Amino acid sequence: MTAETGAVIAISSHVMRGAVGNRAIVFALETLGLNIWSVPTIVMPYHPGHGPSTRLKFDNGGFTKALNDLATSRWRGEVNAVISGYLADPRQAAAIATLVRTLKADNPDLIYLCDPVCGDENGLYVAKETAAAMRDQLLPLADIATPNRFELSWLTGREIADNAAAIDAALTLGPSAVVVTSAEAMIRDGVAALYVDQRQAVLAEHTRLENPPNGLGDLFSALFLAARLAAIPPAEALERATASVYEILARAVREGADELRLERNTASFSAPFAKVGLRQLMHPARRRKRS
């Protein structure tokens, strides 16, 4: 899998140990041959799921100025994509929104992927103001969004009881393409990712693995973006990204690792051997044609 030439600005958390946030995103994209401009939103020793740790935060004025420097730099024409994930402060959303608007003004074909990292089945794990800032300021600018099922429900204010509800909610989220990274699998004890756009709904699913390390959503978003930059069709991009993540996850679980071992699995980024099931689901546009 080879992406088009150009640079990707990756904006998310940075950990000193582990493979989450920008550590996962940047490593995966650089391994695939992309030029990455890495922007940390916060620096932590390790993922908060491992326990309390020091959080190194940025001055919001400085963060905004730094992104403005990138947006107005003489190299801004190199950028053909932006990906954002975890935010440490709601004011970071405004800075990212300005960056994306400025770059899109110069390059309307620029792709912006927003991973609205804000919560899971246990509820929000960022401030409500931060989640709202992603919803109100970033998602309207995004071409692709990759929420999990809880995030999709919170961001749209809809209950997501099944995949039909997830499809309907995804179509109201804003971006033209949405991947729900914790959709309802149709196989027993399965896990699924659901791709939705204005024409199709595609489900990729595989067997559930217990006690997975963190960082799966970050890695998936990076690999899906890389596939789309390489002009791989959405369904195939979904299948490849899901297979890559599943393969890397399975090896980490088998080894008993508490983090994804990306450095040992670089071949899985571009040529995974793992197989995932792919299904076309009923899309509202098809339901309307039948009625």
Legacy VTK file of the C-alpha trace (Angstrom):
# vtk DataFile Version 3.0
C-alpha trace
ASCII
DATASET POLYDATA
POINTS 291 float
0.000 0.000 0.000
1.600 3.256 -1.121
0.085 6.629 -0.297
0.350 9.700 -2.458
3.306 11.952 -1.839
2.691 14.743 0.614
2.643 15.400 4.318
0.149 14.514 7.020
-0.248 16.622 10.156
-0.963 14.265 13.080
-2.420 15.881 16.200
-2.985 13.794 19.326
-1.539 12.809 22.698
2.064 11.676 23.068
3.179 9.015 25.542
6.771 8.358 26.539
6.107 4.607 26.822
3.603 2.711 24.758
1.795 2.764 21.435
-1.238 4.998 21.809
-2.197 8.407 20.454
0.404 9.982 18.214
2.940 7.290 19.075
0.747 4.807 17.180
-0.412 7.212 14.478
2.996 8.611 13.580
4.815 5.271 13.665
2.244 3.588 11.425
2.092 6.402 8.880
5.852 6.881 8.705
6.333 3.137 8.295
3.985 3.321 5.313
6.188 6.006 3.804
4.272 9.174 4.618
5.897 12.416 5.731
4.436 13.296 9.143
4.324 16.577 11.021
3.653 15.478 14.594
1.763 17.777 16.975
1.301 16.620 20.595
-1.769 17.859 22.476
-0.393 16.587 25.800
2.598 14.528 26.921
2.244 11.699 29.434
4.626 9.003 30.687
2.127 6.279 29.660
-1.544 5.669 28.957
-3.788 6.736 31.883
-5.266 3.240 31.913
-2.019 2.024 33.465
-2.485 4.335 36.449
-2.005 7.953 37.556
0.895 9.821 35.993
2.213 13.318 35.374
0.491 15.227 32.567
2.606 17.800 30.752
0.250 20.350 29.239
0.803 23.103 26.720
-0.068 26.755 27.068
-3.128 27.239 24.870
-1.827 30.463 23.403
1.418 28.759 22.478
-0.407 25.755 21.019
-2.514 28.044 18.830
0.524 30.011 17.655
2.433 26.846 16.821
-0.403 25.528 14.646
-0.652 28.926 12.974
3.082 28.723 12.228
2.478 25.398 10.445
-0.573 26.713 8.574
1.310 29.738 7.239
4.735 28.165 6.752
6.408 27.991 3.357
5.953 24.185 3.454
2.164 24.274 3.910
1.666 23.217 0.297
3.143 19.822 1.179
0.200 18.944 3.416
-2.527 16.769 1.911
-4.114 15.437 5.107
-4.701 16.200 8.788
-5.623 13.649 11.441
-6.625 14.623 14.971
-7.353 12.527 18.047
-7.172 13.151 21.792
-7.424 16.769 22.944
-6.339 17.933 26.387
-8.306 21.194 26.377
-11.402 22.423 24.510
-9.493 25.447 23.228
-7.260 23.151 21.203
-10.251 22.387 18.984
-10.457 26.021 17.841
-6.751 26.030 16.937
-7.121 22.801 14.945
-10.226 24.115 13.207
-8.348 27.242 12.117
-5.469 25.108 10.856
-7.793 22.885 8.799
-9.735 25.809 7.331
-6.518 27.615 6.374
-5.029 24.551 4.710
-8.269 23.679 2.917
-8.447 27.211 1.532
-5.156 26.520 -0.239
-5.924 22.872 -1.015
-9.633 21.976 -1.230
-8.678 18.314 -1.788
-7.009 18.052 1.624
-8.486 15.213 3.708
-9.233 15.813 7.376
-9.862 12.758 9.573
-11.255 13.524 13.019
-11.125 10.759 15.609
-13.349 12.292 18.322
-11.617 10.611 21.253
-13.806 11.389 24.233
-15.196 8.261 25.873
-16.173 4.605 25.899
-18.857 2.355 27.367
-17.932 3.714 30.819
-18.769 7.290 29.799
-16.839 10.438 28.901
-13.174 10.475 29.944
-12.514 14.019 28.767
-14.215 17.182 29.987
-17.690 17.646 28.560
-16.521 20.979 27.119
-13.762 19.195 25.195
-16.150 16.634 23.733
-18.566 19.415 22.780
-15.744 21.371 21.110
-14.915 18.354 18.938
-18.583 18.013 18.024
-19.188 21.677 17.274
-15.860 22.814 15.818
-14.047 19.819 14.329
-16.621 17.361 13.016
-18.251 19.957 10.705
-14.859 20.324 8.969
-14.006 16.622 8.814
-14.156 14.460 5.694
-13.829 11.269 7.746
-14.727 10.572 11.377
-13.880 7.438 13.364
-15.939 7.450 16.579
-16.617 4.378 18.650
-20.257 3.513 19.341
-20.421 5.434 22.632
-18.858 8.514 21.037
-21.274 8.371 18.098
-24.190 8.173 20.531
-22.960 11.080 22.667
-22.048 13.288 19.734
-25.379 12.812 17.960
-27.592 12.560 21.038
-29.015 9.286 19.728
-29.328 5.866 21.292
-27.336 3.304 19.292
-29.101 0.009 19.929
-28.056 -1.748 16.713
-26.262 -1.228 13.412
-29.327 0.295 11.752
-29.350 2.991 14.435
-25.588 3.426 14.044
-25.994 3.960 10.289
-28.734 6.546 10.800
-26.656 8.356 13.457
-23.511 8.297 11.302
-25.400 9.982 8.470
-26.247 12.898 10.778
-22.775 13.313 12.297
-21.470 15.663 9.596
-18.501 14.091 7.775
-19.243 12.428 4.432
-17.600 9.197 5.630
-17.860 7.720 9.135
-16.337 4.548 10.551
-17.905 3.335 13.801
-15.072 1.381 15.385
-17.134 -0.627 17.892
-20.203 -1.565 15.895
-22.369 -4.629 16.479
-20.811 -7.790 15.025
-23.050 -10.296 13.321
-20.828 -13.229 14.217
-20.923 -14.725 17.703
-18.437 -13.171 20.147
-17.305 -10.772 17.456
-16.083 -7.202 17.110
-16.896 -5.015 14.132
-16.127 -1.729 12.399
-18.897 -0.110 10.364
-18.202 2.177 7.395
-21.016 4.535 6.369
-21.271 7.138 3.628
-24.160 8.489 1.565
-24.329 5.369 -0.618
-23.200 2.337 1.359
-22.821 0.731 4.760
-20.130 -1.936 5.100
-19.330 -4.047 8.160
-15.912 -5.631 8.829
-15.877 -8.124 11.691
-13.617 -10.578 13.482
-13.495 -12.646 16.644
-13.322 -10.761 19.953
-10.062 -10.979 21.896
-10.103 -10.444 25.636
-8.003 -7.863 27.526
-6.797 -5.914 24.488
-4.092 -3.252 24.939
-4.981 0.399 24.333
-4.364 2.232 21.075
-6.509 0.197 18.690
-8.621 3.172 17.628
-5.584 5.370 17.022
-3.921 2.705 14.902
-7.092 1.983 12.938
-7.651 5.661 12.121
-4.087 6.051 10.880
-4.239 2.950 8.681
-7.655 3.823 7.270
-6.440 7.320 6.403
-3.326 5.920 4.724
-5.452 3.579 2.631
-7.739 6.386 1.507
-4.751 8.594 0.650
-3.556 5.721 -1.527
-6.925 5.857 -3.336
-8.000 2.451 -2.033
-11.821 2.194 -2.181
-13.594 2.622 1.167
-14.735 -0.995 1.627
-11.270 -2.329 0.856
-9.686 0.327 3.096
-12.010 -0.779 5.905
-11.122 -4.425 5.366
-7.368 -3.791 5.263
-7.251 -1.488 8.280
-9.411 -3.857 10.330
-7.296 -6.865 9.352
-4.062 -5.050 10.198
-5.285 -3.989 13.630
-6.697 -7.454 14.372
-3.438 -9.144 13.387
-1.327 -6.834 15.546
-3.787 -7.143 18.422
-3.814 -10.942 18.252
-0.035 -11.079 18.520
0.018 -8.673 21.480
-2.625 -10.720 23.310
-0.810 -13.969 22.552
2.414 -12.527 23.983
0.653 -11.087 27.035
1.873 -7.581 26.153
0.324 -4.573 27.879
0.938 -2.409 24.794
0.682 -3.016 21.059
4.095 -4.072 19.733
4.038 -2.040 16.560
7.784 -2.229 15.993
7.535 -6.018 15.651
4.597 -5.947 13.262
5.396 -3.418 10.566
4.578 -5.866 7.755
1.029 -6.030 9.095
0.482 -2.357 8.265
0.526 -2.954 4.518
0.017 -6.704 3.993
-1.926 -8.361 6.822
-2.527 -12.094 6.658
-5.497 -11.983 9.027
-8.902 -12.435 7.454
-11.948 -10.430 8.450
-15.515 -10.851 7.316
-16.993 -8.130 5.137
-20.738 -7.531 4.771
-22.824 -5.000 2.913
-25.626 -3.764 5.197
-28.930 -2.215 4.206
-28.445 1.519 3.660
-31.295 4.051 4.091
-30.852 5.118 0.455
-31.620 1.561 -0.657
-34.603 1.367 1.675
-36.025 4.526 0.083
-35.612 3.075 -3.436
-37.569 -0.019 -2.428
-40.475 1.953 -0.985
LINES 1 292
291 0 1 2 3 4 5 6 7 8 9 10 11 12 13 14 15 16 17 18 19 20 21 22 23 24 25 26 27 28 29 30 31 32 33 34 35 36 37 38 39 40 41 42 43 44 45 46 47 48 49 50 51 52 53 54 55 56 57 58 59 60 61 62 63 64 65 66 67 68 69 70 71 72 73 74 75 76 77 78 79 80 81 82 83 84 85 86 87 88 89 90 91 92 93 94 95 96 97 98 99 100 101 102 103 104 105 106 107 108 109 110 111 112 113 114 115 116 117 118 119 120 121 122 123 124 125 126 127 128 129 130 131 132 133 134 135 136 137 138 139 140 141 142 143 144 145 146 147 148 149 150 151 152 153 154 155 156 157 158 159 160 161 162 163 164 165 166 167 168 169 170 171 172 173 174 175 176 177 178 179 180 181 182 183 184 185 186 187 188 189 190 191 192 193 194 195 196 197 198 199 200 201 202 203 204 205 206 207 208 209 210 211 212 213 214 215 216 217 218 219 220 221 222 223 224 225 226 227 228 229 230 231 232 233 234 235 236 237 238 239 240 241 242 243 244 245 246 247 248 249 250 251 252 253 254 255 256 257 258 259 260 261 262 263 264 265 266 267 268 269 270 271 272 273 274 275 276 277 278 279 280 281 282 283 284 285 286 287 288 289 290
